[in-house]
């Protein structure tokens, strides 16, 4: 073979090799850079329902995050599911999960007791602060400072009537780092627990517990499927969530008699509800609302969204 022919063969091989490398490099780059998720995503949900729900949200003028999925995973829809919101009292769900996790580990027992005190330490500088009963939805616990209550009793108060005092007592006992690790283990990293509640110094510096609709939905789905700690712990947590006393949001959007296990959260211009709805086709639904000053309006918005999603999937 002549020198010219050899050089031609080598040149062709190099060009082809570079072409294959470039194609492979392009494919690897394409799969390693995920596409930006749109604000709203659908999977098997009728487009007319999506349009109607989005119109209702737009009419409200609020910032809204929604994560919806039937437990059979056949139908799902979300709207700004990864947007971060102040978690408000929905942060009490991971506190409950961590309590049952430490019970499962043998570190604690549900009938262990804690002394009731109203003194906590700021995340900012370790200074002490107290909770104001006027800012709490449950006040009887303040009347028994100096006495003791079981961990089970405190957990029930924390979830069913959203006691802030019970929440801080449990958070202090369990440890924020442990709560955060459990959230991470359940793949709900968009839920970030930094502290207990009513730490005003931390609030002023923006050091707040945060969540996304999808992060909160991941925790509820784990409970609903018996995967949060274990099946028995999940069952007990569901029973507590079913006793939630504030039912103006998601529960108001389903027919009477449909069981809802959920946790609400409220702050100024913030109103959240995170639920497992035991309809004919059970589903998880999380609705986070920011920017509506009147809780009656945000409750009506939640009920309207729930009603449409319920009707579309049952």
VMD Tcl script that draws the C-alpha trace (Angstrom):
set ca {
  {0.00 0.00 0.00}
  {1.41 3.42 -0.97}
  {2.20 6.07 1.62}
  {-0.59 8.30 0.23}
  {-3.19 5.58 0.61}
  {-2.06 4.88 4.18}
  {-2.34 8.55 5.09}
  {-5.82 8.70 3.56}
  {-6.98 5.68 5.57}
  {-5.58 7.15 8.78}
  {-7.25 10.51 8.11}
  {-10.62 8.90 7.51}
  {-10.28 6.85 10.68}
  {-9.42 9.93 12.72}
  {-12.36 11.88 11.33}
  {-14.76 9.01 11.99}
  {-13.34 8.54 15.47}
  {-13.75 12.20 16.28}
  {-17.27 12.06 14.95}
  {-18.18 9.08 17.13}
  {-16.51 10.76 20.15}
  {-18.39 13.98 19.52}
  {-21.70 12.11 19.22}
  {-21.03 10.13 22.40}
  {-19.94 13.28 24.24}
  {-23.11 15.06 23.12}
  {-25.31 12.20 24.34}
  {-23.57 12.05 27.71}
  {-23.88 15.80 28.10}
  {-27.55 15.66 27.15}
  {-28.45 13.12 29.80}
  {-26.31 14.68 32.52}
  {-28.03 18.05 32.35}
  {-31.68 17.64 33.40}
  {-34.25 19.84 31.68}
  {-35.76 22.65 33.70}
  {-39.11 21.52 35.07}
  {-42.09 23.65 34.03}
  {-44.18 25.35 36.68}
  {-46.92 22.78 36.21}
  {-46.62 19.11 35.26}
  {-49.30 16.59 34.44}
  {-49.46 12.83 34.13}
  {-52.80 11.30 33.15}
  {-54.83 14.25 34.46}
  {-57.33 15.73 32.03}
  {-56.16 19.02 30.54}
  {-59.50 20.71 31.23}
  {-59.12 19.95 34.95}
  {-55.59 21.32 34.92}
  {-56.75 24.49 33.20}
  {-59.60 24.93 35.68}
  {-57.38 24.47 38.75}
  {-54.73 26.81 37.38}
  {-57.38 29.43 36.64}
  {-58.62 29.18 40.23}
  {-55.09 29.61 41.55}
  {-54.45 32.57 39.27}
  {-57.69 34.20 40.39}
  {-56.56 34.00 44.02}
  {-53.51 36.15 43.36}
  {-51.49 34.05 45.81}
  {-48.26 32.12 45.51}
  {-49.33 28.49 45.51}
  {-47.50 25.16 45.47}
  {-49.40 21.93 44.86}
  {-48.32 18.28 44.81}
  {-50.99 15.67 44.04}
  {-50.60 11.95 43.45}
  {-52.88 8.95 43.80}
  {-51.28 6.24 45.89}
  {-51.59 3.81 42.97}
  {-49.29 6.28 41.13}
  {-51.51 6.29 38.04}
  {-52.49 9.95 38.32}
  {-50.37 12.89 39.38}
  {-50.27 16.63 38.95}
  {-48.21 19.42 40.42}
  {-47.96 23.19 40.31}
  {-44.72 24.86 41.39}
  {-43.97 21.70 43.40}
  {-40.37 22.65 44.24}
  {-40.97 26.28 45.27}
  {-39.89 26.87 48.85}
  {-42.30 28.16 51.48}
  {-42.00 28.84 55.19}
  {-43.07 25.47 56.59}
  {-45.16 26.90 59.45}
  {-46.68 24.06 61.49}
  {-46.32 21.46 58.76}
  {-42.78 21.03 60.16}
  {-44.43 19.10 62.97}
  {-44.84 16.07 60.70}
  {-41.10 15.30 60.55}
  {-40.87 15.85 64.32}
  {-43.51 13.15 64.75}
  {-41.72 10.81 62.34}
  {-38.44 11.24 64.21}
  {-40.15 10.49 67.51}
  {-41.35 7.15 66.18}
  {-37.97 6.55 64.59}
  {-36.20 6.90 67.94}
  {-38.81 4.68 69.59}
  {-38.12 2.06 66.91}
  {-34.39 2.37 67.64}
  {-35.05 1.72 71.32}
  {-33.78 5.14 72.40}
  {-37.17 6.19 73.73}
  {-40.58 4.86 74.69}
  {-43.84 6.61 73.92}
  {-44.78 6.49 77.60}
  {-41.52 8.16 78.66}
  {-42.24 11.49 80.33}
  {-40.88 14.98 79.80}
  {-41.04 17.86 82.29}
  {-43.18 20.70 80.97}
  {-41.20 23.92 80.83}
  {-41.44 27.08 78.79}
  {-37.81 27.93 78.15}
  {-35.97 27.34 74.91}
  {-32.77 28.44 73.18}
  {-32.50 30.59 70.07}
  {-30.79 29.18 67.00}
  {-29.06 32.54 66.56}
  {-27.10 32.96 69.79}
  {-28.33 30.42 72.31}
  {-30.22 33.02 74.30}
  {-33.38 31.85 76.04}
  {-36.89 32.66 74.92}
  {-40.39 31.66 75.98}
  {-43.57 31.00 74.04}
  {-46.60 33.24 74.38}
  {-49.83 31.27 74.93}
  {-51.65 33.97 72.95}
  {-49.73 32.86 69.85}
  {-50.49 29.18 70.38}
  {-53.56 27.25 69.28}
  {-53.42 25.16 72.48}
  {-53.07 26.76 75.89}
  {-53.81 24.09 78.50}
  {-50.22 22.79 78.40}
  {-48.96 26.13 79.71}
  {-51.06 25.63 82.82}
  {-49.14 22.50 83.82}
  {-45.57 23.86 83.67}
  {-43.56 21.94 86.25}
  {-45.56 18.75 85.73}
  {-44.77 15.99 83.24}
  {-46.48 14.55 80.18}
  {-45.67 11.49 78.11}
  {-44.06 11.74 74.69}
  {-47.23 10.21 73.24}
  {-49.40 12.91 74.83}
  {-47.12 15.67 73.57}
  {-47.10 14.22 70.05}
  {-50.88 14.09 70.00}
  {-51.12 17.74 71.10}
  {-48.49 18.76 68.54}
  {-50.43 17.28 65.62}
  {-54.12 17.35 66.48}
  {-54.29 20.87 67.93}
  {-50.88 22.09 66.69}
  {-49.44 22.87 70.12}
  {-46.29 24.98 69.76}
  {-45.18 24.26 73.31}
  {-45.42 20.50 72.76}
  {-43.54 20.91 69.48}
  {-40.59 22.72 71.04}
  {-40.39 20.25 73.91}
  {-40.24 17.33 71.48}
  {-37.87 19.07 69.07}
  {-35.47 19.81 71.92}
  {-35.66 16.21 73.14}
  {-35.19 14.59 69.71}
  {-32.58 16.97 68.30}
  {-32.86 19.02 65.12}
  {-29.98 17.15 63.45}
  {-31.73 13.84 63.99}
  {-35.00 15.21 62.60}
  {-33.17 16.52 59.54}
  {-31.40 13.18 58.97}
  {-34.70 11.32 59.01}
  {-36.18 13.76 56.49}
  {-33.16 13.16 54.24}
  {-33.51 9.39 54.57}
  {-37.09 9.68 53.29}
  {-35.92 11.64 50.21}
  {-37.72 14.83 51.24}
  {-34.76 17.18 51.09}
  {-36.88 20.15 50.04}
  {-38.15 20.04 53.63}
  {-35.57 21.70 55.87}
  {-35.98 21.77 59.65}
  {-33.67 24.25 61.36}
  {-35.38 24.86 64.69}
  {-38.52 24.74 66.76}
  {-41.21 27.41 66.53}
  {-41.49 31.03 67.69}
  {-37.73 31.65 67.74}
  {-38.15 35.33 66.87}
  {-34.44 36.11 66.61}
  {-34.04 33.34 64.03}
  {-37.17 34.47 62.20}
  {-35.84 38.01 61.89}
  {-32.63 36.66 60.31}
  {-34.54 34.47 57.86}
  {-33.48 31.25 59.60}
  {-36.76 29.43 59.11}
  {-38.04 25.92 58.58}
  {-38.89 25.58 54.90}
  {-40.69 23.13 52.69}
  {-41.86 22.54 49.16}
  {-45.12 20.89 48.21}
  {-43.23 17.91 46.77}
  {-40.99 17.56 49.82}
  {-43.99 17.47 52.13}
  {-45.80 15.02 49.82}
  {-42.83 12.64 49.98}
  {-43.14 12.38 53.75}
  {-46.89 11.78 53.64}
  {-46.53 9.16 50.93}
  {-44.01 7.31 53.09}
  {-46.47 7.30 55.99}
  {-49.37 6.23 53.76}
  {-47.37 3.32 52.35}
  {-46.16 2.16 55.77}
  {-42.57 3.11 54.95}
  {-42.02 5.91 57.47}
  {-40.10 4.03 60.18}
  {-42.17 0.83 59.75}
  {-45.73 -0.30 59.09}
  {-46.86 -0.18 62.72}
  {-45.39 3.26 63.37}
  {-46.93 4.55 60.15}
  {-50.33 3.22 61.22}
  {-50.06 5.00 64.57}
  {-49.00 8.25 62.92}
  {-51.95 8.05 60.52}
  {-54.33 7.66 63.45}
  {-52.95 10.84 64.99}
  {-53.16 12.78 61.69}
  {-56.76 11.66 61.30}
  {-57.60 13.42 64.58}
  {-56.50 16.84 63.28}
  {-58.97 19.45 64.54}
  {-58.59 22.11 61.85}
  {-60.51 20.92 58.81}
  {-61.39 24.02 56.78}
  {-58.91 23.34 53.97}
  {-58.44 20.03 52.16}
  {-61.11 18.10 54.15}
  {-63.72 20.68 53.12}
  {-63.16 19.74 49.50}
  {-64.15 16.07 49.77}
  {-67.55 14.53 50.54}
  {-68.56 14.00 54.14}
  {-67.43 10.63 55.40}
  {-64.19 10.55 53.41}
  {-61.37 10.11 55.92}
  {-58.53 12.64 55.78}
  {-55.24 12.34 57.66}
  {-53.55 15.73 57.53}
  {-51.59 18.55 59.13}
  {-52.19 22.25 58.66}
  {-49.88 25.20 59.14}
  {-50.67 28.88 59.57}
  {-48.75 32.12 59.91}
  {-49.46 35.65 58.77}
  {-50.39 35.39 55.07}
  {-49.36 31.72 55.09}
  {-51.74 28.78 55.10}
  {-50.79 25.19 54.29}
  {-52.49 21.81 54.36}
  {-50.82 18.45 53.74}
  {-53.08 15.42 53.54}
  {-53.63 11.78 52.78}
  {-57.20 11.44 51.52}
  {-58.76 7.99 51.81}
  {-61.14 8.23 48.89}
  {-62.03 5.33 46.59}
  {-58.66 6.01 45.01}
  {-56.60 7.31 47.93}
  {-54.26 10.20 47.22}
  {-51.71 12.51 48.76}
  {-52.34 16.23 48.35}
  {-50.25 19.11 49.61}
  {-51.33 22.73 49.09}
  {-49.09 25.59 50.21}
  {-50.47 29.14 50.02}
  {-48.60 32.40 50.54}
  {-49.99 35.91 50.27}
  {-53.64 35.63 51.31}
  {-54.33 37.62 54.49}
  {-57.74 36.09 55.23}
  {-57.65 32.42 56.20}
  {-61.24 32.03 55.02}
  {-60.10 32.86 51.49}
  {-57.12 30.50 51.56}
  {-59.31 27.74 53.03}
  {-61.82 28.23 50.21}
  {-59.00 28.05 47.66}
  {-57.73 24.79 49.14}
  {-61.20 23.29 49.20}
  {-61.83 24.28 45.57}
  {-58.54 22.76 44.38}
  {-59.21 19.58 46.37}
  {-62.75 19.27 45.06}
  {-61.67 19.42 41.45}
  {-58.84 16.94 41.87}
  {-61.08 14.59 43.84}
  {-63.83 14.67 41.22}
  {-61.34 14.10 38.40}
  {-59.81 10.96 39.90}
  {-62.62 9.07 41.66}
}
mol new
graphics top color blue
foreach p $ca { graphics top sphere $p radius 0.5 }
foreach p [lrange $ca 0 end-1] q [lrange $ca 1 end] { graphics top cylinder $p $q radius 0.2 }
display resetview
